[in-house]
Amino acid sequence: MGGQIAETTGAAHAAVLGLGSYRPRRVVPNSEILEHIDSSDEWIQTRSGIKERRWASADETVLMMSTNAAKEALEDSGIDPAQIGCVVVATVTHLYQTPAIATQIAVAVGAPTAAAFDISAACAGFCYGIALANDLVRGGSAKYVLVIGVERLSDITDRTDRGTAFIFADGAGAAVVGPGEQAGIGPVVWGSDGTQHQVISQKESWQEAHGNSQWPHLTMDGNPVFRWASFEMAKTAQQALDVAGVKAEDLDLFIPHQANMRITDAMRRTLKLPEHVKVARDIERQGNTSAASVPLAIATMRENGEAKSGDLALILGFGAGLTFAAQVIRLP
């Protein structure tokens, strides 16, 4: 028998120390979407709550948007980039199998030797990343972790698909996670339902897309997604409150993935959230940005004064896979 393996321990508590975001410059109103599909502005707004969305221009790459959001989060946290021990990037639209975009982002933000990897958990990706960062910090694998959710969904949106053309958008959000004086991130409630993997998926394989000389497109069967998200995700949200020891009346903010305004309203009713709990409705102006959705929604609430330092927020992501994750966090 050899010697005993030593173990590392990290901080007693982890917390979100800083937040950042990047929204593409170009605003795309519903009227532009209607040039390619047979629909109406009223139908789009009634069905989804979306009035406009942001689409990235050629220079607003996944790397560029991520770097801008990350630098803002680092500045917000006051942490030197060189102290970042790990970079976790949640995305489904870094359209190259390898290497992970996280390695390039690490260099761009000033953490060139940090561990770096991408995760593919679609719209649950940012919440997955926060869960990983919480465990990395508390387990001693990294003192500070940079978590990024970023998408350029406009690249893989079928502009002629009446069911999805109006939904998807672009942007990036970031968080710095590190040691906290008290618990700033609650236990994650997460999981997946692969039996429904087909309801939100890539329409073509990479091989098929190559034959068509274009990127693959997203496809979504809206009705089963709506039913699943409206009912099952409210249960997940309640479980996240329960394991964190937090009651609905203790919350200041509810920040679910910005998939559909009707889904958000259904969850709010099921959770019986008190009037004082402010609910994110970023989808109206931003659209559905998948992994970037939750941090962008937080950014909007901070910018308009709905969210402030120390607020207790329930965050929830859910999407393709089907994947889901929720946790209670305290805002920096």
Salt bridges, closest charged atoms under 4 A:
GLU32 OE2 - ARG26 NH2 2.15
GLU52 OE1 - ARG285 NH1 3.63
ASP59 OD1 - ARG25 NH2 2.72
GLU60 OE2 - ARG25 NH1 3.34
ASP76 OD2 - ARG302 NH2 3.20
ASP155 OD2 - ARG152 NE 2.85
ASP158 OD2 - LYS203 NZ 3.26
GLU204 OE2 - HIS217 ND1 3.36
GLU232 OE2 - LYS235 NZ 3.30
ASP265 OD1 - ARG281 NH1 2.76
ASP282 OD2 - ARG23 NH1 3.34
GLU284 OE2 - LYS51 NZ 2.93
ASP311 OD1 - LYS308 NZ 3.09
